[in-house]
Amino acid sequence: MDLREIKIFKNLSNEDLEIIKSKTAFIEKSYAKGEYIFRINDRSNDLFYLIEGGLNVYQIDSNGKRFIFQNFNKPTLFGEVYSYLGEDFDFDCECAVDSKILIIKNFRKIFENPCPEDFLRSYINFLSYKCLALSKKNQITSQASLRQKIGKFLIENEKEGKVTLSMKREDLADYLSTTRPSLSRELSKMTDEGIIKAGGDYIEILDRDGIQF
């Protein structure tokens, strides 16, 4: 693949790109649905980029309850903090569907001198947006009630009054830290009250004033 499709390499000159290629290796690998990219307590110096497919990043508590931290269904980088620090992963990363991953080996070596300034600026920008996304996720899951969590999720993800769901209903329940039956009941109530219209892969907001969070 063209490395400039990845945001942190997008603005690099041919010369800068060659400097980075000289420090690391880029390996494309295919994974089947249900296969893990990495498991909790694994350690890797590699950075990962989702080329195509979909991933769930989650933990399972002592009661067997799964909590999804992130769901990736578009090309994106992931594992950047752990690869840079050389820390153990504290979550699992599983393919929700068949996926193709670009593995950037020994990612931290890229930062050794000489390191292109345009790369550093792009990487800082990337990290800033990732922190913003994490903050928004925390705002959703910290809501007091399930209806408030749903409301915050809808407002944060709606485009022209409609939220396209990239997750299955069970995965969305884990993302909102609830159970699938509880989520289905609350969505049904909101539908009956005329607040939303729920389809198989979308939720349409009919009454914004009725959204609570």
N, C-alpha and C positions, 0 to 999 in steps of 0.2 A: 504494500500500500504506500501511497505518498505520505510521508511523515508530516507534511504541512497541513494535512487534514486534522491533525491533532493541535489543539489550541496553543499549547506551550511551544510548539515548533513553527507555528503559522507564519510568523514575520521574519524568520531567519533567512539570511543570505545563503547562497550555495556554499560559500566558504565556512560560515558558522555551522551549517548543517554537517559538513564534512568533519569539523572538529568534534562534534558530538558523536558522530558515527564511529570515530576513531577510538572513543572511550568505552563504548558499550556495544551490545548486540541486540538486534530486534528480531524476535521470533514469533511467528504466527502459529497459533495452536487452536484446534477445534475441540469443543467439549460437548458432550451429550446432555440432554435434559436430566437433571438430578445429579450431575457430576459436580464435584467441588473444585473451585479454583484454589481455595485454601481453607484450612480448618482452624478452629480456635487453638491457640498455643503453638501453631506453626510459626516459623520465622523465615522471612525472605528478604533479600536485598533488592528484589525486583519490583518494578512498577508495572501496573496492568492497565490496558486500554481495551474497552469493549468495542469491537468493530461492528458486530451485529449480534442480535439475540436479546437475552434478558437475564438479569441476575437479582437474587435476593440476598441481602446482607442481614444476618440475624444472630441472636443468642437464644438458647433454650435454658429456662430456669430449672431449679431443682424439682419442680412439679411437672416438668415436661411441657410447659407453656412456651411457645415460640414468640419472640418479640422482634419484629422486623424494623431495623433501623433505616435502611434505605432499599429502594427498588430502582434498578437501572434498566431502562429499555431503549435508550438511545446511546450513540457513541459517547463514551466518557472515560476519563482516567479514574482509577481507584486504587487504594492501598498506598497513597503517596506518603502519608505520615510515617507509617510503619516501615516502609522501605527505606526512607531517609534516616530514621532513627535506629533501624535494626532491631526494633522491638517485636515481641511476640504478638500475633493477631489475637484480639480478644473477642472475635466473632467468627462465624462461618460465612463463607461466600459460596452460594450454590446457584447453578444454572436453572432458571425457571423454564427455559426452553433451550433447544440446541443453540450453541453460541460459538462465536469466533473471537479469540482474545489475542491481542498483541502484547507480548511480554518484553519489557525493556529491562535488560539484565543489569545488575549492579548499578542501580539508578544513581546512587550518591556520587559515583565517579564523574558524572557529568558536571558536578559543581567544582571539581578540581581545576586549578588554573592550567591553561586559559579557559575561562567560561564566558561565552558570549553574553553581553549585557542585555541584548534583546530577549534572550532566553530567560534571564533572571527576572526581568520586568513581567514577562508573560506568565511566569510561574507564580510570582507574587499575586498577580491579578487572578489567576486560577484559584489559588488558595483562599483569597478573599471571598470569591463567590461561593466556594465550598463551605466556608464558615457561615456565610449568610444563609445558605440552604439548610445547614444544620440548625441554626438558630430558629428558622421558621418551623422546622420539624419539631423542635423542643416546645415551641409555642403551641403547636397542635396537641401534642400528647400531654402537656401540663394542664390542659383544661379540666375543670372539675367533673363535668358530667359527660356521658357519651354523646349526647346531642350537641354539646358545646364543641367536642372534638370533631364531630362530623361537620358542624358549621364552619369551624376554623379551617378544616381541610378543604371544604368546598370553596370558600372565599379565596384561599391561597392559591388554588389550582384552576379556578374557572377562567374561561376565555369566552367572552361574549355570552355570559350566563350559562355556560355548559362546561362540565368537567368530563373529559375523556379518561376512562379508567384504564390504566396500564397494568393493573393487578387484578387477579381473580378475587372474588368476594372473600375467600378465606384469607388470602394474603393481606387484603385491606384491613380485615379484622385484626390480624396480628400487628399491622402497622399502627393501628389506633389503640393497641393494647386492650382489646376486648375479645369476645368470642363471636364466631360467625352467627349463631342464633340471635345473640343480643344485637348485633349490627343489623341483621335482617329485620328484626322487630322494630328497631328505631327508624330505619329507612321506610318501613311500611307505614308507621305512624306519621312520619313527615309527609309521605305521599298522600295519605288520607286527609291530612290537614291542608293539602294544597300548597305546601311549601316547596316540594320538589317533584320531579318526574324521573323515575329511575328506570333505565333500560338495561340491557345486558352488559354493555360496555360504556355506559355514560350515565351521568346524573345531571339533569337540567334544573336550574334554580328558577322557580316560578314566583316566589315571594321572598325577595331579599330582606324585607323587614322581619320576616319570620325566622330568619337564620339567627341562631343564638351562639355567642361565644364571649 
